Amino acid sequence: MAKVAVISAILEEPDRCQQRFNEVVTGFKGIVKGRMGIPMEEYGISVISITVVGELDDINSLTGKLGNIEHVYVKTSISKKEV
């Protein structure tokens, strides 16, 4: 069964990591339901929130791949309820 999750990411030095971040997210477009990004140029960061619905393994895979990108910091909240 699928779960609903929100992946929160902070990109420090987005000029250096935004392209790779977008490539990884695109690879999981089947589970991505929505995305909101807030560029905070005055601080040199971008804040991104991604809502996903998918199997736990897929959610964890996406989170892990994003977290392995240099200058990207990720946290995930996953629903207990299965959908």
N, C-alpha and C positions, 0 to 999 in steps of 0.2 A: 504494500500500500504506500501511497505517496504522502509526503509531509509538506507543509507550508513552512518556508523559512525566509528570513531577511538576512542578507549578507551586507555588512557595513564595511566600507573600506576607506582608508585615508591614504591618499597618494602624496607623498612628499616628493618634491621635484617632479611634478607631473610631466614636464617636457621630456624627461628621461624614461618614464615608465608607462605613460598613457597608451601608447600604441600597442604595447605587449598586453596590457590589461584588457583593452578592447578586443584583441585577437582571441584571448582566452574566453572572455564572456561570449563572443560570437560562436565559439565552438560548443557552447552549451545553450544555444538559442531555443532548443526544444523544451527546456524547463524554465527559462526566464519569462516571467509574466510582466515585469515592469522594472524600470530603472530611473533613478533620479540622481543627477549630478549637480553639485554646487561648486563652481570654481571659486576659490578664495585666493585670488592672485596677490592680494596684499600680504598674505601669510606664506605664499609659495606652496600652497597645497590645494588639493581637490578632495571633496568629500562625496562619496558615492554610496547609494543604497540600492540594492538589487533584491527584488522579491522573486522567489522561485517556488515552484511546486514540482516535486519529483521524489524519486527514491532516495533514501538516506545516503546510499553509496554515491549517487550522482552529485548530491548537494555537498558531501564531504570532498569529493574529487574536485569540484569547482573551487571550493574554499581553499583547499590545499594548493592548487595550481596558482590561484591569485596570491596566496600568502608567500609563495616561493619567488615572486617577482621582487627584485630589489627595489626598495623605497615604497613598498606597498604593505600596509598593516591592516589585517582583516579580523573581524569577529562575526560570528554567525549565531543567530537565535533561531531555534527550530521548534515548531509546535509539537506538543505531545500528542495531539489529536491526529489521527490518520484520515486522509480525505480520498 
